Amino acid sequence: MTAGNLLKACRERAGLSQVKMARLLNRTQSSISKLEQDHNPVDVVTFRDWTRVTNQMEAGIAFLYGVDPAAILQTIMQVTGVA
């Protein structure tokens, strides 16, 4: 999983559109799209803020430590009862 894939999965899991995420992070929708498609690298501050806004800090930490974030997201969904 790439950083962009993780960002997109977190955003979608939180039920946020790219436009809403852009507003929350003080970015443009275009910049959000480029980050999710791995056209632009994500900086540390944006990565941190993204995982906070989407309430997916565990998945972000797992990604940084090299753990498969998809497995972490799946575990979170099972614990919270969301499938």
C-alpha positions, -999 to 999 in steps of 0.1 A, spaced: 0 0 0 13 34 -9 10 66 11 -16 78 -13 -37 47 -10 -36 50 27 -46 86 26 -75 79 3 -87 49 24 -86 70 56 -105 98 39 -132 75 25 -134 56 58 -142 90 75 -169 97 49 -151 128 37 -150 141 1 -118 154 -14 -134 189 -12 -142 186 25 -108 172 32 -92 201 13 -112 226 34 -102 208 67 -65 208 57 -65 243 41 -56 228 8 -71 226 -27 -91 197 -39 -64 193 -66 -37 189 -41 -57 163 -22 -62 144 -54 -25 145 -63 -15 133 -28 -39 104 -30 -26 94 -65 10 96 -53 17 124 -78 30 145 -50 48 133 -19 30 138 14 49 159 40 50 149 77 27 177 89 0 169 62 3 132 70 -2 138 107 -31 162 102 -47 139 77 -47 110 101 -60 132 129 -88 146 109 -99 111 97 -94 96 132 -70 70 117 -38 77 136 -33 40 143 -32 33 105 -8 62 100 15 49 127 14 14 113 23 27 79 53 46 93 65 14 111 61 -7 80 30 -26 91 4 -32 65 -21 -4 71 -48 -23 53 -47 -49 81 -49 -21 107 -78 -5 89 -96 -39 87 -90 -45 124 -103 -10 133 -134 -16 112 -140 -49 130 -136 -34 164 -160 -5 157 -185 -28 140 -182 -12 106 -178 -36 77 
